[in-house]
Amino acid sequence: MIPTHGKPPLPRTTNAAVGGWWLRRVLSVSLFVLAWPTLAPAGAQASPPERQAATPDARVVTMTYLKSVPGKLRQLERYVRANWFAMDELAVKRGLFVSYQWLDTGTDDGPWNAIVVVTYRDVQGFAGIEQAWREIRAAHRDVLIDGARQSDLGRVVESRDFFEREPFVTITPGHAHSGAASSTTSAPDESALRTVAGLYFEASATGNPELIRRAFLPSARIEGLQGERLVTWSFDEYSRFFRGTPAPGADKVERTITRVAQHGNSATVQVRLRFGPQQALDEQLAMLRIDGQWKITYKSYMSST
């Protein structure tokens, strides 16, 4: 097991398949949500040479899940920013990392309530920078938060590695406004994926609960960012918004599919909901093909203009 951020070795697991369990758990973040079609489990037990040979055009994304002491989430965030991110900033300046980010659920609920996301520059991940990181870690002096250490504020639940394969997908505002669809799908699959997105669009426009149940798996999750705060619903909670009548102004929303990408039995459909000249949502619909039918397993969204 590879230690992360110079901390003790973390519990680590590897996912069985892209687009299943972890797609329902992971947050909506600008880089990783947009790059879902290119992500794959990194395989925590593989040595760096094996990983290099297997994936020459990729880089590692590490997601570290944390659980705060009840009522201490904001203090835990302050600790991470003052300590982990102080070191991460030096690592980015030295070209060791690509980026780092904190996201949280805003509540004490669940087995974890925050994630630190680090993107490395290549497929070796932490193993490729370990020596340089030790120097950064040795020079750092821990900053206490209201006299508290990390162990007083929360704990690391687990850490997961994923490969992000080229091309590293970033949707620019110009692309998102174009309404053009980039697709790696066959024509029948793209048609089926667009049909499911259409069911979702029609359910949103009419409030029809039957249509939303046809589009989503019962185990799906819906998550979105309001500022830096994560809002999350189970599908059961989300479906209660569909009461058979349209929401005010629903008929005036412009709904557009901006990208369709498929990899085997998993796919991502990116959509944009425009409410006005300066108000829109960019959404990602992660889908799985189950018994020959495409279903939405995860919806994420974030504000756009």
C-alpha positions as CSV (number, residue, x, y, z in Angstrom):
1,M,0.0,0.0,0.0
2,I,1.3,3.5,-0.9
3,P,1.0,6.1,1.8
4,T,-0.7,9.3,0.8
5,H,0.5,12.8,1.7
6,G,3.1,11.3,4.0
7,K,0.5,9.9,6.4
8,P,0.5,6.3,7.6
9,P,-0.5,3.7,5.0
10,L,-4.2,3.9,4.3
11,P,-6.9,1.2,3.9
12,R,-7.1,0.7,0.2
13,T,-9.5,-1.1,-2.1
14,T,-9.9,-1.5,-5.8
15,N,-13.1,-1.2,-7.7
16,A,-14.4,-4.1,-9.8
17,A,-15.6,-2.0,-12.7
18,V,-15.9,1.6,-14.0
19,G,-19.3,3.1,-13.7
20,G,-20.7,0.9,-11.0
21,W,-20.4,1.4,-7.2
22,W,-17.9,4.2,-7.2
23,L,-19.8,6.3,-9.8
24,R,-22.7,6.3,-7.4
25,R,-20.4,7.4,-4.5
26,V,-17.9,9.9,-6.0
27,L,-18.7,13.6,-6.0
28,S,-19.3,16.0,-8.8
29,V,-16.0,17.8,-9.3
30,S,-15.1,19.6,-12.5
31,L,-12.2,17.5,-13.6
32,F,-13.3,14.0,-12.7
33,V,-16.9,14.2,-13.5
34,L,-16.0,15.5,-17.0
35,A,-13.4,12.9,-17.4
36,W,-15.5,9.9,-16.2
37,P,-15.4,8.2,-19.7
38,T,-11.6,8.0,-19.3
39,L,-11.3,6.7,-15.8
40,A,-10.4,3.2,-14.8
41,P,-9.3,1.4,-11.6
42,A,-5.6,1.8,-11.0
43,G,-5.1,-1.5,-9.2
44,A,-3.4,-0.7,-5.9
45,Q,-1.2,-3.7,-5.9
46,A,0.5,-3.1,-9.2
47,S,4.1,-1.9,-9.1
48,P,5.0,1.3,-10.9
49,P,6.8,-0.4,-13.9
50,E,3.7,-2.6,-14.4
51,R,1.4,0.3,-14.3
52,Q,3.6,2.3,-16.7
53,A,3.6,-0.6,-19.2
54,A,-0.1,-1.1,-19.0
55,T,-1.2,2.6,-19.4
56,P,1.4,4.8,-21.1
57,D,-1.0,7.7,-21.8
58,A,-2.6,8.1,-18.4
59,R,-2.2,9.7,-15.0
60,V,-3.3,8.7,-11.5
61,V,-6.1,10.4,-9.6
62,T,-6.2,9.7,-5.8
63,M,-9.3,10.2,-3.9
64,T,-8.9,10.2,-0.1
65,Y,-12.2,9.8,1.9
66,L,-12.4,11.4,5.4
67,K,-14.8,11.3,8.2
68,S,-14.9,14.2,10.6
69,V,-15.7,14.1,14.3
70,P,-19.4,15.2,14.7
71,G,-19.5,19.0,14.5
72,K,-15.9,19.3,13.4
73,L,-16.1,19.2,9.6
74,R,-15.2,22.9,9.1
75,Q,-12.3,22.6,11.5
76,L,-11.1,19.4,9.7
77,E,-11.3,21.4,6.4
78,R,-9.2,24.2,8.0
79,Y,-6.7,21.6,9.2
80,V,-6.4,20.0,5.7
81,R,-6.0,23.4,4.0
82,A,-3.4,24.6,6.6
83,N,-1.4,21.4,6.4
84,W,-2.0,19.0,3.6
85,F,-2.7,21.8,1.0
86,A,0.2,23.8,2.2
87,M,2.4,20.9,1.2
88,D,0.4,20.2,-1.9
89,E,0.9,23.8,-3.1
90,L,4.7,23.3,-2.9
91,A,4.3,20.0,-4.8
92,V,2.3,21.7,-7.6
93,K,4.9,24.5,-7.9
94,R,7.6,21.8,-8.3
95,G,5.6,19.9,-10.9
96,L,4.9,16.9,-8.7
97,F,1.1,17.2,-8.8
98,V,-1.3,18.6,-11.3
99,S,-4.0,19.7,-8.8
100,Y,-5.6,19.1,-5.4
101,Q,-9.1,19.9,-4.1
102,W,-11.3,19.6,-1.1
103,L,-15.0,18.7,-1.3
104,D,-17.5,17.8,1.4
105,T,-21.1,16.9,2.0
106,G,-21.7,19.7,4.5
107,T,-23.2,17.2,7.0
108,D,-22.0,14.7,9.6
109,D,-23.9,11.9,7.9
110,G,-22.5,8.8,6.1
111,P,-19.4,6.7,6.4
112,W,-17.4,9.7,5.0
113,N,-18.3,13.3,4.6
114,A,-15.3,14.8,2.8
115,I,-12.9,13.9,-0.1
116,V,-9.5,15.2,-0.9
117,V,-8.8,14.7,-4.6
118,V,-5.2,14.8,-5.9
119,T,-4.2,14.4,-9.6
120,Y,-0.7,13.3,-10.3
121,R,1.3,14.0,-13.5
122,D,1.7,10.4,-14.7
123,V,0.8,6.8,-14.1
124,Q,3.2,6.3,-11.3
125,G,1.2,8.5,-9.0
126,F,2.6,8.9,-5.5
127,A,5.3,6.3,-6.1
128,G,6.8,8.6,-8.7
129,I,7.2,11.5,-6.4
130,E,7.8,9.8,-3.1
131,Q,11.4,10.9,-2.5
132,A,10.6,14.5,-3.3
133,W,7.5,14.4,-1.2
134,R,9.5,13.2,1.8
135,E,11.6,16.4,1.6
136,I,8.4,18.6,1.6
137,R,6.9,16.6,4.4
138,A,10.1,16.8,6.6
139,A,10.2,20.6,6.2
140,H,6.5,21.1,7.2
141,R,5.5,21.9,10.8
142,D,1.9,20.9,11.6
143,V,-0.5,23.8,12.2
144,L,-3.0,23.1,15.0
145,I,-6.6,24.3,14.5
146,D,-8.0,25.7,17.7
147,G,-5.4,23.6,19.5
148,A,-6.6,20.4,17.8
149,R,-4.6,17.9,15.7
150,Q,-6.0,15.9,12.8
151,S,-6.7,12.9,15.0
152,D,-8.9,15.2,17.2
153,L,-10.9,16.4,14.2
154,G,-11.4,13.3,12.0
155,R,-9.9,10.3,10.4
156,V,-9.0,8.9,6.9
157,V,-11.5,6.3,6.0
158,E,-9.8,5.0,2.8
159,S,-8.0,6.0,-0.3
160,R,-8.7,5.0,-3.9
161,D,-6.6,5.3,-7.0
162,F,-7.9,5.6,-10.6
163,F,-6.2,6.0,-14.0
164,E,-7.4,9.0,-16.0
165,R,-6.6,8.1,-19.6
166,E,-5.9,10.5,-22.4
167,P,-7.4,12.6,-23.8
168,F,-7.8,14.4,-20.5
169,V,-11.3,15.8,-21.0
170,T,-12.1,19.4,-20.2
171,I,-15.2,21.0,-21.5
172,T,-14.6,24.7,-22.3
173,P,-17.5,27.2,-22.2
174,G,-17.3,27.5,-26.0
175,H,-17.8,23.7,-26.4
176,A,-20.6,23.6,-23.9
177,H,-22.5,26.4,-25.7
178,S,-22.0,24.8,-29.1
179,G,-24.6,22.1,-28.6
180,A,-22.4,19.7,-30.6
181,A,-22.1,16.1,-29.5
182,S,-18.8,14.4,-29.3
183,S,-19.3,10.6,-29.4
184,T,-17.4,7.4,-29.3
185,T,-20.6,5.3,-29.5
186,S,-22.1,3.2,-32.2
187,A,-25.3,4.7,-33.8
188,P,-27.7,2.3,-32.1
189,D,-26.1,2.9,-28.7
190,E,-26.0,6.6,-29.1
191,S,-29.7,6.6,-30.1
192,A,-30.5,4.5,-27.0
193,L,-28.5,6.8,-24.7
194,R,-30.2,9.9,-26.2
195,T,-33.6,8.3,-25.6
196,V,-32.8,7.8,-21.9
197,A,-31.7,11.4,-21.7
198,G,-34.9,12.4,-23.5
199,L,-37.0,10.5,-20.9
200,Y,-35.2,12.5,-18.2
201,F,-35.8,15.8,-20.1
202,E,-39.5,15.0,-20.5
203,A,-39.8,14.0,-16.9
204,S,-38.2,17.3,-15.9
205,A,-40.5,19.3,-18.1
206,T,-43.7,17.6,-17.1
207,G,-43.1,16.3,-13.6
208,N,-44.1,12.8,-14.7
209,P,-42.9,10.3,-12.0
210,E,-43.2,7.3,-14.3
211,L,-40.8,8.8,-16.8
212,I,-38.2,9.5,-14.2
213,R,-38.4,6.0,-12.9
214,R,-37.9,4.6,-16.4
215,A,-34.8,6.7,-16.9
216,F,-33.0,6.1,-13.5
217,L,-32.0,3.0,-11.6
218,P,-33.7,2.8,-8.2
219,S,-30.2,2.8,-6.6
220,A,-29.1,5.9,-8.4
221,R,-27.7,9.0,-6.6
222,I,-28.0,12.7,-7.5
223,E,-25.4,15.1,-6.3
224,G,-24.5,18.7,-7.1
225,L,-22.3,21.5,-6.0
226,Q,-23.8,24.7,-4.6
227,G,-20.7,26.8,-4.3
228,E,-18.3,24.3,-2.7
229,R,-21.0,22.6,-0.7
230,L,-22.2,19.2,-1.9
231,V,-26.0,18.5,-2.0
232,T,-26.9,14.9,-2.4
233,W,-30.1,12.8,-2.7
234,S,-31.0,9.1,-3.1
235,F,-33.2,8.4,-6.1
236,D,-36.1,7.9,-3.7
237,E,-35.6,11.4,-2.3
238,Y,-35.1,12.9,-5.8
239,S,-38.1,11.2,-7.3
240,R,-40.4,12.9,-4.8
241,F,-39.9,16.2,-6.7
242,F,-41.9,14.6,-9.6
243,R,-45.5,14.9,-8.6
244,G,-47.3,14.7,-12.0
245,T,-47.3,18.5,-12.6
246,P,-44.5,20.6,-14.1
247,A,-42.5,23.0,-11.9
248,P,-43.1,26.7,-12.5
249,G,-41.1,27.8,-15.6
250,A,-40.2,24.2,-16.6
251,D,-41.5,24.7,-20.1
252,K,-39.1,27.6,-20.6
253,V,-35.9,25.6,-19.8
254,E,-33.7,24.9,-22.8
255,R,-32.3,21.3,-22.5
256,T,-29.4,20.3,-24.7
257,I,-27.2,17.1,-25.0
258,T,-23.6,18.4,-25.4
259,R,-21.7,15.1,-25.4
260,V,-22.2,11.4,-25.6
261,A,-19.4,8.9,-24.8
262,Q,-19.6,5.2,-24.3
263,H,-17.0,2.6,-23.1
264,G,-18.5,-0.9,-23.3
265,N,-21.4,-1.1,-20.9
266,S,-20.9,2.3,-19.3
267,A,-21.5,5.7,-20.8
268,T,-21.7,9.4,-19.9
269,V,-24.1,11.8,-21.4
270,Q,-23.4,15.5,-20.7
271,V,-26.3,17.9,-20.8
272,R,-26.9,21.6,-20.3
273,L,-30.1,23.1,-18.8
274,R,-30.4,26.8,-19.6
275,F,-32.8,28.8,-17.5
276,G,-31.9,32.2,-18.8
277,P,-29.1,34.2,-20.4
278,Q,-26.8,34.0,-17.3
279,Q,-28.2,30.9,-15.6
280,A,-27.6,27.3,-16.5
281,L,-26.6,23.9,-15.1
282,D,-24.1,21.5,-16.6
283,E,-25.0,18.0,-15.8
284,Q,-23.4,14.6,-16.2
285,L,-25.6,11.5,-16.5
286,A,-23.6,8.4,-15.9
287,M,-25.3,5.3,-17.4
288,L,-24.9,1.6,-17.3
289,R,-26.3,-1.0,-19.8
290,I,-28.0,-3.6,-17.7
291,D,-29.8,-6.6,-19.4
292,G,-29.5,-4.7,-22.6
293,Q,-31.1,-1.5,-21.3
294,W,-29.4,1.8,-20.5
295,K,-30.2,3.4,-17.1
296,I,-28.9,6.5,-15.3
297,T,-26.9,5.4,-12.3
298,Y,-25.6,8.8,-11.2
299,K,-26.5,12.4,-12.0
300,S,-24.2,15.3,-11.0
301,Y,-24.6,19.0,-11.7
302,M,-22.9,22.3,-11.2
303,S,-23.9,25.9,-12.0
304,S,-22.7,27.5,-15.2
305,T,-23.3,30.6,-17.2
